[in-house]
Amino acid sequence: MDRTPSTEHIQPTLTPLGITLQSVRRPGSGLTGSVFILETTQGDLFLKVSRDPASDWKINKERIVYGLLRGQGIPAPKVLKTDLSRTFAPFAYSLSERLPGLTLSQAYENMSAAERLDAYRPLGEFLGRMQALTFDRFDDAAGQDGVVTVGSTQELAGEAIGADTGPFATWREMHRQIVRGQLSFLSRTEFYDLTESVSRWFGEREDLLGYPIVPQLLHMDLHMSNILVSGGMVSGILDVEEAVIGHNEYDLMRTELAHFGDGYESPREAFLEAYTAHVRLDDGYEGRKPLYELSRWLVGLKCLIYYGSRVAPDLAEEARRMRARIRELMEKSPVTLPPRRRGRRRGGLSSF
């Protein structure tokens, strides 16, 4: 069913800004049905809508996190207006500028090796600046009276009955609750048979996170389609609704997994060199990557259940492949001792 908002519903959101709508269309790709491109008398804008009040937090978080990124010189869209009241339209919404460029996924094949390095250096720089923003607890970015605060994470809400949704004093506790929520969901699906062994595997390795970890702002979804490039430069970092305050390695592992495989040593080196100018890696990062990768695969199983053939033409084969990778991680990842904490370079960025 096409749920594109009508002109009659969109124009009232633009009128207070002195803008007139000319046309509305969906983006060319992506799984979401909540984002639309508005052609207006003042250029293209993005409209993000929330029809379910339980999802209004996505609108609010986007405003908060984009503001933090822009404050650190990271190219993020400027949010022009948010409204959760449903007064002007039958949905909550945000309006933001449309940044120039193609997604990295669209541009990548036509980029030279040098151009790819030129993209991954600033990408590492921007992720490092983002994660250099530190907080006093672990959980979710929230806002109150114009001040950025730490609030209960939306990722945990509703996943497991009686789950602790934070905020958390330690990352180990937050990560434990994230995994419990993921396994609680999977226990009610066709993947229920994995939950006991995966739970035991995480429990045996939980002490890997038992050292002082600084709460940092994480993107959590920095794949190629959420990065814009224009004129050989990274022109935009998008889609921050999954952002949380957690361990930088949790985000870094996902970013590496999304961008670097065999044969990508040079882009990875360029990315990490720029990244570690702001956030230094703790000893033992490579040993903790399987812990975070397995957590990511649990998210992948959830996506497979929700989106089905939209993410995998052959569902049975994709489920088999994901199960095999989960088993491989559990079989090849020995328990090691947690590291000594290394100093972090702040680069003069603010802490919260």
C-alpha angles and dihedrals in degrees: 000000000000108000097177107145116248124247088248090060097042102045094064088059090056102040096078087057093050092246128136122210118232102173143343130214141163122254114264095246144013138083099258123100093189101077125078136176114232120202105207142167088265099047133274120327134184119236116198116189135194116199094176115065088214087067098048089102088075090063092048095045092051090056092049098045096042088053091053092049094049089050088061095049094258113144102246127148118271109240107224099186142354126191126179095171098089087219098123097033138012090256140050112253151173128213119207139168120266110238120217125256145049125284113264088243090059096044102038101087092053095048122100121232090258092050091052091053089048089055097046095050094062090039089059089045093052095046089048092052091048094050092045086072102098134193138191098247141023124254135067135342110250137163136225126177091343094308122116110235139171113257139172113297119251091209090071099040110107096359097103128016110249093008119160107245096188150173091230132208093211135036091225090064094046093048090048090055092047091054092045090053092049092049092045089057094045092049087070094052140064088278093064091115091068097056101081097049093042091050091051091047092053092045091055091053101039092104088067084079095045098107132086108291122181116230107243137177110260129193096204097189106055099145125143096272091058094055123079124204127192131170091357093306136101102255102176147020109202145183106036100167091112093053115129138171106252147106114331091224091062089062097035093055091053091049092050091047091052096048114022130059134142110327094025097096096121096050090045092051091049091048095048094045090057093040096052091053084077106023120030119211118246119236110273099029093140090053092054096047094086089056091056095038092056089050088053092051089056087058088049091056089052091052090050090055095046101040103026115173092011089075100027126026090200105045096181093051093046091050090050092050093049093048090050092052092049091051091047092053092049093048098046102041114090123197113258134180120268116258133250109261114255124208119266125227109226099187091213093294121146123260122212 
